[in-house]
Amino acid sequence: MQNLLGLWQPLLCAELEKPYWAALCARVAAAETAGPVYPPASERFRALLLTPPGQVRAVILGQDPYHEPGQANGLAFSVRRGVRLPPSLRNLFQELADDLHCPPPADGDLSGWAAQGVLLLNTVLSVSAGQANSHKDFGWQTFTDAVVEAIRALPQPIAFVLWGAQAQKKAAAAAGASGPRLILRAPHPSPLSVYRGFFGSRPFSRVNAFLTEHGEAPIDFSR
C-alpha cells in the first residue's frame, strides 16, 4: 500500500489500520471478482501519487470514477489521451473557456493540472462497470474524509472546489484550517445538473484569484 499512497502514507497510515478499511478492501475485491471495476487497482490512488501533500494548491472533488471502459484513470474528471470526452468533462471545459477565455487542454488527460498542484479526487475511488455510484456504500467516503482532513492541516493556501452533493459533504472536513482556504460549491458538471448553477460559477478564475492574493502563482488550466 505504501507504493500506492506515496508521500501521503504518513498522513493516512492510521486509516489503513481501522476496521472499515479491511471491509472496504474486501467489498472492492468481491466486486472485482464479479466483473470489471474502474479504474484498475494500479491507478486507484493515482491522484494522491501525482499531487503529494506539499504540492497541493487546489482540490477538485467529484463523485465517483467514470464507469465506461477505458475512461477512468485515477484522476477525477480526467480520461486518457485519445479517449472521447465524457459529457461532464465537456461541460467542465466549456465553463473553463467561458471563465478564463482560454483554450481547454488538448485532450481529456488532466495530469497537467495534477502536476501543478490540483488534487483531482473523487469522494468514491472505485465503480463497477456500467453502474454509476455503485460503490458509494463501500466506505470510500470515510477514507476520502481522512484525505480532506489531512489537507486541512497543511499550511499552504488551498482552494477546495466541491462539485455535486457528495463532494459538498466534505465542506465540514475542509473547514477550520489554520492556513488560508477557499471553499467553492457548485452543482456537478453532469448533463443532469450543469444548468442548475455549474455554468457561470467561474471556479477557475476564483481559484486563481485566491492563489494570487496569497502570493501563489496561478494555475495554467489550459494544459
Backbone hydrogen bonds in HBPLUS format (Angstrom, degrees):
<---DONOR---> <-ACCEPTOR-->    atom                        ^
c    i                          cat <-CA-CA->   ^        H-A-AA   ^      H-
h    n   atom  resd res      DA  || num        DHA   H-A  angle D-A-AA Bond
n    s   type  num  typ     dist DA aas  dist angle  dist       angle   num
A0004-LEU N   A0001-MET O   2.98 MM   3  5.11 128.1  2.25  99.9 114.4     1
A0005-LEU N   A0001-MET O   3.07 MM   4  6.38 147.5  2.18 154.9 163.8     2
A0006-GLY N   A0002-GLN O   2.94 MM   4  5.92 137.4  2.13 150.7 161.1     3
A0008-TRP N   A0005-LEU O   3.07 MM   3  5.40 153.9  2.14 139.7 137.1     4
A0009-GLN N   A0006-GLY O   3.17 MM   3  5.79 166.0  2.19 117.4 121.8     5
A0011-LEU N   A0008-TRP O   2.94 MM   3  5.38 128.0  2.22 112.8 127.0     6
A0012-LEU N   A0008-TRP O   3.08 MM   4  6.20 133.3  2.31 152.3 165.4     7
A0012-LEU N   A0009-GLN O   3.16 MM   3  5.24 138.8  2.34 102.0 113.3     8
A0013-CYS N   A0009-GLN O   2.86 MM   4  5.44 124.4  2.17 159.2 164.3     9
A0015-GLU N   A0012-LEU O   2.95 MM   3  5.50 134.5  2.16 113.7 125.3    10
A0016-LEU N   A0013-CYS O   3.12 MM   3  5.32 129.1  2.39 100.7 113.3    11
A0017-GLU N   A0014-ALA O   3.19 MM   3  5.42 157.9  2.24 105.0 111.8    12
A0018-LYS N   A0015-GLU O   3.17 MM   3  5.41 164.3  2.20 109.1 114.0    13
A0021-TRP N   A0018-LYS O   3.03 MM   3  5.66 137.8  2.22 116.1 126.4    14
A0023-ALA N   A0019-PRO O   3.26 MM   4  6.58 162.9  2.29 153.7 158.5    15
A0024-LEU N   A0020-TYR O   2.79 MM   4  5.97 155.0  1.85 150.0 157.3    16
A0025-CYS N   A0021-TRP O   2.93 MM   4  6.17 166.9  1.95 154.3 156.9    17
A0026-ALA N   A0022-ALA O   3.03 MM   4  6.20 152.1  2.11 142.3 150.0    18
A0027-ARG N   A0023-ALA O   3.00 MM   4  6.25 152.5  2.08 147.3 154.3    19
A0028-VAL N   A0024-LEU O   2.99 MM   4  6.29 160.0  2.03 155.4 160.7    20
A0029-ALA N   A0025-CYS O   2.94 MM   4  6.09 159.9  1.98 145.7 151.7    21
A0030-ALA N   A0026-ALA O   2.94 MM   4  6.15 153.5  2.01 143.5 150.5    22
A0031-ALA N   A0027-ARG O   2.99 MM   4  6.21 153.3  2.07 143.2 150.4    23
A0032-GLU N   A0028-VAL O   2.90 MM   4  6.21 150.2  1.99 148.6 157.1    24
A0033-THR N   A0029-ALA O   3.03 MM   4  6.31 140.4  2.19 141.9 152.3    25
A0034-ALA N   A0030-ALA O   3.13 MM   4  6.42 142.2  2.28 140.3 150.1    26
A0034-ALA N   A0031-ALA O   3.12 MM   3  5.07 123.1  2.46  92.3 106.7    27
A0035-GLY N   A0031-ALA O   3.10 MM   4  6.36 133.2  2.33 143.5 155.3    28
A0129-ALA N   A0036-PRO O   3.01 MM  93  5.51 161.4  2.04 149.2 146.1    29
A0038-TYR N   A0127-VAL O   2.81 MM  89  5.41 163.4  1.84 163.1 166.1    30
A0127-VAL N   A0038-TYR O   2.94 MM  89  5.41 132.3  2.17 149.7 162.0    31
A0043-GLU N   A0040-PRO O   2.85 MM   3  5.56 160.0  1.89 124.8 131.2    32
A0044-ARG N   A0041-ALA O   3.32 MM   3  5.08 163.9  2.35 101.1 105.9    33
A0046-ARG N   A0043-GLU O   3.16 MM   3  4.98 164.8  2.19 110.9 110.0    34
A0048-LEU N   A0045-PHE O   3.07 MM   3  5.57 125.5  2.38 109.4 121.7    35
A0049-LEU N   A0045-PHE O   3.20 MM   4  6.56 154.0  2.27 148.1 156.0    36
A0050-LEU N   A0046-ARG O   2.94 MM   4  6.11 163.0  1.97 158.5 161.1    37
A0051-THR N   A0047-ALA O   3.22 MM   4  6.21 138.7  2.40 137.7 147.1    38
A0055-GLN N   A0052-PRO O   3.00 MM   3  5.60 155.3  2.06 121.7 129.4    39
A0056-VAL N   A0053-PRO O   3.25 MM   3  5.51 164.3  2.27 112.1 116.6    40
A0057-ARG N   A0117-GLY O   2.75 MM  60  5.01 172.0  1.75 142.9 140.0    41
A0159-ALA N   A0057-ARG O   3.02 MM 102  6.42 154.6  2.09 133.7 137.7    42
A0058-ALA N   A0117-GLY O   3.10 MM  59  6.33 156.8  2.16 153.0 148.0    43
A0119-LEU N   A0058-ALA O   2.79 MM  61  6.19 159.3  1.83 161.1 156.7    44
A0059-VAL N   A0159-ALA O   2.73 MM 100  6.18 150.2  1.82 162.2 170.5    45
A0161-VAL N   A0059-VAL O   2.74 MM 102  5.97 166.5  1.76 173.6 170.3    46
A0060-ILE N   A0119-LEU O   2.93 MM  59  6.15 153.3  2.00 146.9 155.5    47
A0121-LEU N   A0060-ILE O   3.00 MM  61  6.20 138.6  2.18 150.9 163.1    48
A0061-LEU N   A0161-VAL O   2.90 MM 100  6.15 171.9  1.91 169.6 170.9    49
A0163-TRP N   A0061-LEU O   3.23 MM 102  6.11 167.7  2.24 156.1 159.6    50
A0062-GLY N   A0121-LEU O   3.02 MM  59  6.42 150.3  2.11 137.4 146.4    51
A0123-THR N   A0062-GLY O   3.29 MM  61  6.25 144.5  2.42 116.8 122.4    52
A0123-THR N   A0063-GLN O   3.10 MM  60  5.25 120.4  2.47 116.1 130.6    53
A0124-VAL N   A0063-GLN O   3.02 MM  61  6.25 143.6  2.15 159.4 169.2    54
A0130-GLY N   A0067-HIS O   2.77 MM  63  5.11 172.9  1.78 141.0 143.5    55
A0071-GLN N   A0068-GLU O   3.37 MM   3  6.00 155.5  2.44 142.7 140.4    56
A0078-SER N   A0075-LEU O   3.10 MM   3  5.39 156.5  2.16 125.2 132.0    57
A0076-ALA N   A0120-LEU O   3.01 MM  44  4.82 175.3  2.02 112.3 113.1    58
A0079-VAL N   A0108-GLY O   2.95 MM  29  5.13 165.7  1.97 121.3 126.0    59
A0083-VAL N   A0080-ARG O   3.14 MM   3  5.67 161.8  2.17 134.2 135.8    60
A0089-LEU N   A0086-PRO O   3.09 MM   3  5.45 119.8  2.47 107.7 121.7    61
A0090-ARG N   A0086-PRO O   3.02 MM   4  6.34 156.6  2.07 156.7 164.2    62
A0091-ASN N   A0087-PRO O   2.95 MM   4  6.21 160.3  1.99 153.5 158.2    63
A0092-LEU N   A0088-SER O   2.93 MM   4  6.16 150.5  2.02 141.4 150.2    64
A0093-PHE N   A0089-LEU O   2.92 MM   4  6.15 160.4  1.96 150.3 154.4    65
A0094-GLN N   A0090-ARG O   2.94 MM   4  6.21 145.1  2.07 142.5 152.7    66
A0095-GLU N   A0091-ASN O   3.02 MM   4  6.31 159.4  2.06 150.5 154.6    67
A0096-LEU N   A0092-LEU O   2.96 MM   4  6.24 152.6  2.03 145.3 153.8    68
A0097-ALA N   A0093-PHE O   2.96 MM   4  6.19 160.6  1.99 147.8 151.5    69
A0098-ASP N   A0094-GLN O   2.97 MM   4  6.23 160.5  2.01 150.1 155.6    70
A0099-ASP N   A0095-GLU O   2.81 MM   4  5.83 148.3  1.91 146.2 155.1    71
A0100-LEU N   A0096-LEU O   2.90 MM   4  5.88 169.6  1.91 157.0 158.4    72
A0101-HIS N   A0097-ALA O   2.83 MM   4  4.69 129.3  2.08 122.7 133.0    73
A0113-TRP N   A0110-LEU O   2.94 MM   3  5.38 134.3  2.16 109.4 120.8    74
A0114-ALA N   A0110-LEU O   3.24 MM   4  6.68 158.1  2.29 147.7 153.6    75
A0115-ALA N   A0111-SER O   2.94 MM   4  6.16 151.1  2.02 145.5 152.4    76
A0116-GLN N   A0113-TRP O   2.92 MM   3  5.17 140.8  2.08 103.8 115.8    77
A0118-VAL N   A0113-TRP O   3.13 MM   5  5.43 154.9  2.19 134.3 134.1    78
A0117-GLY N   A0114-ALA O   3.09 MM   3  5.28 164.0  2.11 110.0 113.2    79
A0131-GLN N   A0128-SER O   3.08 MM   3  5.53 158.5  2.12 141.4 138.1    80
A0134-SER N   A0131-GLN O   3.15 MM   3  5.47 141.4  2.31 143.1 136.7    81
A0136-LYS N   A0133-ASN O   3.35 MM   3  5.41 160.5  2.39 114.0 112.7    82
A0138-PHE N   A0135-HIS O   3.16 MM   3  5.33 166.7  2.17 116.0 116.5    83
A0142-THR N   A0139-GLY O   3.16 MM   3  5.64 135.2  2.37 109.2 119.5    84
A0143-PHE N   A0140-TRP O   2.98 MM   3  5.16 114.9  2.42 100.2 116.0    85
A0144-THR N   A0140-TRP O   2.87 MM   4  6.21 166.4  1.89 162.6 166.2    86
A0145-ASP N   A0141-GLN O   2.78 MM   4  5.84 141.3  1.93 139.6 150.0    87
A0146-ALA N   A0142-THR O   3.19 MM   4  6.44 149.9  2.29 137.2 144.3    88
A0146-ALA N   A0143-PHE O   2.99 MM   3  5.11 116.7  2.40  96.2 111.4    89
A0147-VAL N   A0143-PHE O   3.04 MM   4  6.50 144.2  2.17 142.8 153.4    90
A0148-VAL N   A0144-THR O   3.00 MM   4  6.24 163.7  2.03 146.3 149.5    91
A0149-GLU N   A0145-ASP O   2.85 MM   4  6.12 156.6  1.91 150.7 157.9    92
A0150-ALA N   A0146-ALA O   2.91 MM   4  6.08 146.4  2.02 141.2 150.0    93
A0151-ILE N   A0147-VAL O   2.97 MM   4  6.30 149.3  2.07 146.7 155.5    94
A0152-ARG N   A0148-VAL O   2.89 MM   4  6.18 147.4  2.00 144.7 154.1    95
A0153-ALA N   A0150-ALA O   3.27 MM   3  5.45 134.6  2.49  97.5 108.4    96
A0154-LEU N   A0151-ILE O   2.95 MM   3  5.25 158.1  2.00 112.0 119.2    97
A0158-ILE N   A0180-PRO O   3.14 MM  22  6.57 155.4  2.21 148.0 152.2    98
A0182-LEU N   A0158-ILE O   3.18 MM  24  6.57 147.5  2.30 141.1 144.2    99
A0160-PHE N   A0182-LEU O   2.61 MM  22  5.91 170.5  1.62 166.0 168.1   100
A0184-LEU N   A0160-PHE O   2.76 MM  24  6.03 169.4  1.77 163.0 166.3   101
A0162-LEU N   A0184-LEU O   2.79 MM  22  5.99 177.3  1.79 161.7 162.7   102
A0186-ALA N   A0162-LEU O   3.06 MM  24  6.41 149.7  2.16 165.4 162.5   103
A0164-GLY N   A0186-ALA O   2.95 MM  22  6.38 160.5  1.99 153.5 156.0   104
A0168-GLN N   A0164-GLY O   3.00 MM   4  6.20 153.8  2.07 150.8 159.0   105
A0169-LYS N   A0166-GLN O   3.25 MM   3  5.44 146.7  2.36 100.5 109.8   106
A0170-LYS N   A0167-ALA O   2.94 MM   3  5.65 163.6  1.97 119.4 124.9   107
A0171-ALA N   A0168-GLN O   3.16 MM   3  5.50 167.4  2.18 111.7 115.0   108
A0173-ALA N   A0170-LYS O   3.07 MM   3  5.25 116.4  2.49 100.9 116.2   109
A0174-ALA N   A0170-LYS O   3.04 MM   4  6.30 139.6  2.21 150.0 162.1   110
A0174-ALA N   A0171-ALA O   3.15 MM   3  5.08 127.8  2.43  92.8 106.6   111
A0175-ALA N   A0171-ALA O   3.04 MM   4  6.19 134.6  2.26 145.8 157.0   112
A0193-SER N   A0190-SER O   3.05 MM   3  5.67 151.5  2.14 118.9 125.9   113
A0194-VAL N   A0190-SER O   2.90 MM   4  5.56 134.0  2.11 163.9 177.8   114
A0196-ARG N   A0193-SER O   2.95 MM   3  5.30 162.3  1.98 118.5 122.0   115
A0199-PHE N   A0194-VAL O   3.14 MM   5  6.12 165.7  2.16 169.0 165.1   116
A0201-SER N   A0198-PHE O   3.04 MM   3  5.40 158.4  2.09 136.1 133.8   117
A0206-ARG N   A0202-ARG O   3.33 MM   4  6.37 155.3  2.40 143.7 150.9   118
A0207-VAL N   A0203-PRO O   2.89 MM   4  6.03 152.8  1.96 147.1 153.8   119
A0208-ASN N   A0204-PHE O   3.11 MM   4  6.32 166.5  2.13 146.8 150.4   120
A0209-ALA N   A0205-SER O   2.88 MM   4  6.01 152.1  1.96 144.5 152.4   121
A0210-PHE N   A0206-ARG O   3.05 MM   4  6.18 156.5  2.11 141.4 147.4   122
A0211-LEU N   A0207-VAL O   2.96 MM   4  6.26 163.9  1.98 154.7 158.7   123
A0212-THR N   A0208-ASN O   2.92 MM   4  6.00 166.0  1.93 149.0 153.1   124
A0213-GLU N   A0209-ALA O   2.94 MM   4  6.03 155.7  2.00 144.0 150.9   125
A0214-HIS N   A0210-PHE O   3.21 MM   4  6.47 138.3  2.39 141.8 151.9   126
A0214-HIS N   A0211-LEU O   3.10 MM   3  5.25 130.8  2.35  97.9 110.8   127
A0216-GLU N   A0211-LEU O   2.78 MM   5  4.89 160.1  1.82 149.2 142.7   128
A0215-GLY N   A0212-THR O   3.05 MM   3  5.10 158.7  2.10 114.1 112.5   129
A0223-ARG N   A0220-ASP O   3.45 MM   3  6.22 163.9  2.48 118.6 119.5   130
